[in-house]
Amino acid sequence: MAKSAEHIPAEVRDLLAESRFGITFPCPTGCQMRFIQEGKDLGQFYAYSHWGGMRGAVEAAISRNQQLRALYKRNKSGRPRSRERSPSRSNTGVLGVSKNTYFDKRRNRYYARYMASWRKNSENRSKGFHLAAEATPGQHLHAFRSAMAFRHDWEEHGDTFDPARFKPWKQKRLYEPGSPDLPSGFWE
């Protein structure tokens, strides 16, 4: 069994499988939910006797943790959203997304690209959404929205983020629910 799951009682393991929600089990009479905001712990102790048993107490702690995440605009993992903490320093107005043009000497052509940047294991990374310089406004909007969706996914998923989902960005609208295909002739 994974080390993190060792300390979770079997009767509530299904509730804490996806996330721990800051819940620990310091004693046999209740669980502790921790939520740190600006150095202050907003969590509390949930006594099993008050909540009708262990499962009720854990469900109440999870509910309160989710309320605090919504109130303080945390992402799914419970971390503060980086967009809320720092102003954008990009030329697009979106944190982590920038636009630039470059000249490809091999093809003797100018290109535009929207770059989404993120960090993985304390290392800077970036993903480019490249377009021909003469791309239509609709193509630019599609590349820009794809770069924003890429960056948003990284903010939401943190360490579990998988950039491979964005490989088919030239065929699909990954920023819309269901990722519909682009219309035929979009790139012509």
C-alpha positions as CSV (number, residue, x, y, z in Angstrom):
1,M,0.0,0.0,0.0
2,A,1.2,3.5,-0.8
3,K,2.8,5.4,2.1
4,S,0.2,8.2,2.0
5,A,-2.7,5.7,2.2
6,E,-1.3,3.8,5.2
7,H,-2.6,6.4,7.7
8,I,-6.1,6.5,6.3
9,P,-8.6,4.3,8.1
10,A,-10.1,1.7,5.8
11,E,-13.7,2.9,6.3
12,V,-13.0,6.3,4.8
13,R,-10.3,5.4,2.3
14,D,-12.8,5.8,-0.6
15,L,-13.6,9.4,0.4
16,L,-9.9,10.3,0.4
17,A,-8.7,8.4,-2.6
18,E,-8.6,11.4,-5.0
19,S,-7.4,14.0,-2.5
20,R,-6.5,14.1,1.2
21,F,-8.3,17.5,1.7
22,G,-5.8,18.3,4.5
23,I,-7.3,15.6,6.7
24,T,-5.2,13.7,9.2
25,F,-6.2,11.2,12.0
26,P,-4.2,12.4,15.1
27,C,-6.3,10.4,17.6
28,P,-9.0,7.7,17.8
29,T,-11.8,10.2,18.6
30,G,-11.7,12.4,15.6
31,C,-10.0,13.8,12.5
32,Q,-8.2,17.1,11.9
33,M,-8.7,19.2,8.7
34,R,-6.0,21.8,8.0
35,F,-6.4,24.7,5.6
36,I,-3.6,27.3,5.7
37,Q,-4.4,30.8,4.4
38,E,-1.9,33.5,4.8
39,G,-0.1,31.6,7.6
40,K,-3.3,31.0,9.5
41,D,-4.9,27.6,10.0
42,L,-8.6,27.8,9.1
43,G,-9.2,24.1,9.7
44,Q,-10.7,22.4,12.7
45,F,-11.1,19.2,14.6
46,Y,-14.1,17.0,13.7
47,A,-15.1,14.7,16.6
48,Y,-16.6,11.4,15.5
49,S,-19.2,11.6,18.3
50,H,-20.5,15.0,17.1
51,W,-20.8,13.9,13.4
52,G,-22.3,10.4,13.9
53,G,-19.1,8.4,13.4
54,M,-15.9,8.5,11.4
55,R,-17.5,8.7,8.0
56,G,-19.8,11.6,8.9
57,A,-16.9,13.6,10.4
58,V,-14.7,13.0,7.4
59,E,-17.5,14.0,5.0
60,A,-18.0,17.2,7.0
61,A,-14.3,18.0,6.9
62,I,-14.2,17.4,3.2
63,S,-17.2,19.7,2.7
64,R,-15.6,22.5,4.8
65,N,-12.3,22.1,2.9
66,Q,-14.1,22.5,-0.4
67,Q,-15.9,25.6,0.8
68,L,-12.6,27.1,1.8
69,R,-11.1,26.2,-1.5
70,A,-13.9,28.0,-3.3
71,L,-13.8,31.0,-1.0
72,Y,-10.0,31.5,-1.3
73,K,-10.0,30.6,-5.1
74,R,-7.8,27.5,-4.8
75,N,-7.4,25.0,-7.6
76,K,-8.5,21.3,-7.5
77,S,-5.3,20.3,-5.6
78,G,-6.0,22.9,-2.9
79,R,-3.0,25.1,-3.9
80,P,-3.4,28.9,-4.4
81,R,-3.9,29.8,-8.0
82,S,-0.8,31.5,-9.3
83,R,-2.9,33.8,-11.5
84,E,-4.5,35.3,-8.4
85,R,-1.2,35.9,-6.7
86,S,0.8,37.7,-9.3
87,P,0.0,40.2,-12.1
88,S,0.5,39.3,-15.7
89,R,3.8,40.3,-17.2
90,S,3.1,39.0,-20.6
91,N,2.3,40.9,-23.8
92,T,-1.1,39.2,-24.1
93,G,-2.5,40.1,-20.7
94,V,-2.7,36.4,-19.7
95,L,-0.2,35.1,-17.1
96,G,2.1,32.5,-18.7
97,V,1.0,33.2,-22.3
98,S,2.9,35.4,-24.6
99,K,3.0,36.1,-28.4
100,N,6.0,36.8,-30.6
101,T,7.1,36.5,-34.2
102,Y,10.2,34.9,-35.5
103,F,12.0,34.4,-38.8
104,D,12.8,30.9,-40.1
105,K,16.0,31.2,-42.2
106,R,15.5,27.7,-43.7
107,R,12.1,28.6,-45.1
108,N,12.8,32.3,-45.5
109,R,9.5,33.0,-43.8
110,Y,8.1,34.8,-40.8
111,Y,6.0,32.9,-38.2
112,A,3.9,33.9,-35.2
113,R,3.6,31.8,-32.1
114,Y,1.7,31.9,-28.8
115,M,3.9,30.5,-26.0
116,A,2.5,28.9,-22.9
117,S,5.0,28.6,-20.1
118,W,5.0,26.6,-16.9
119,R,7.3,25.0,-14.4
120,K,7.9,21.3,-13.8
121,N,10.2,20.1,-11.0
122,S,11.6,23.7,-10.6
123,E,12.5,23.8,-14.3
124,N,11.0,26.3,-16.8
125,R,9.1,24.7,-19.7
126,S,7.2,26.1,-22.6
127,K,4.8,25.0,-25.4
128,G,4.5,26.9,-28.6
129,F,1.4,27.2,-30.8
130,H,2.9,28.2,-34.1
131,L,1.2,29.9,-37.1
132,A,2.3,31.3,-40.4
133,A,2.7,35.1,-40.3
134,E,-0.2,35.5,-42.8
135,A,-2.6,33.4,-40.6
136,T,-6.2,34.6,-40.4
137,P,-7.6,36.3,-37.2
138,G,-9.6,33.1,-36.6
139,Q,-6.4,31.1,-36.6
140,H,-4.7,33.5,-34.3
141,L,-7.7,33.3,-31.9
142,H,-7.6,29.5,-32.0
143,A,-3.9,29.4,-31.2
144,F,-4.3,32.0,-28.4
145,R,-7.2,30.2,-26.8
146,S,-5.3,26.9,-27.1
147,A,-2.3,28.4,-25.3
148,M,-4.6,29.8,-22.6
149,A,-6.3,26.4,-22.1
150,F,-2.9,24.8,-21.9
151,R,-1.8,27.2,-19.2
152,H,-5.1,26.9,-17.3
153,D,-4.8,23.1,-17.3
154,W,-1.3,23.4,-15.8
155,E,-2.6,25.7,-13.1
156,E,-5.5,23.4,-12.3
157,H,-3.6,20.1,-12.2
158,G,-0.2,21.1,-10.9
159,D,2.2,18.1,-10.6
160,T,-0.2,15.8,-12.4
161,F,-0.4,18.0,-15.5
162,D,0.1,16.1,-18.8
163,P,1.0,18.3,-21.8
164,A,0.4,15.4,-24.3
165,R,-3.3,16.3,-24.3
166,F,-2.5,19.3,-26.4
167,K,-0.8,17.5,-29.3
168,P,-3.9,17.6,-31.5
169,W,-4.4,21.4,-31.1
170,K,-4.4,21.9,-34.8
171,Q,-7.3,19.5,-35.3
172,K,-9.5,20.2,-32.2
173,R,-10.8,23.0,-30.1
174,L,-9.3,21.8,-26.8
175,Y,-10.6,24.8,-25.0
176,E,-14.3,23.9,-25.5
177,P,-16.1,21.1,-23.7
178,G,-15.9,17.8,-25.6
179,S,-12.9,19.1,-27.7
180,P,-14.9,19.4,-31.0
181,D,-13.0,19.2,-34.3
182,L,-12.1,22.3,-36.2
183,P,-14.1,22.9,-39.4
184,S,-12.7,21.4,-42.6
185,G,-10.6,24.0,-44.4
186,F,-9.8,25.9,-41.2
187,W,-6.0,26.0,-42.0
188,E,-6.4,26.8,-45.7
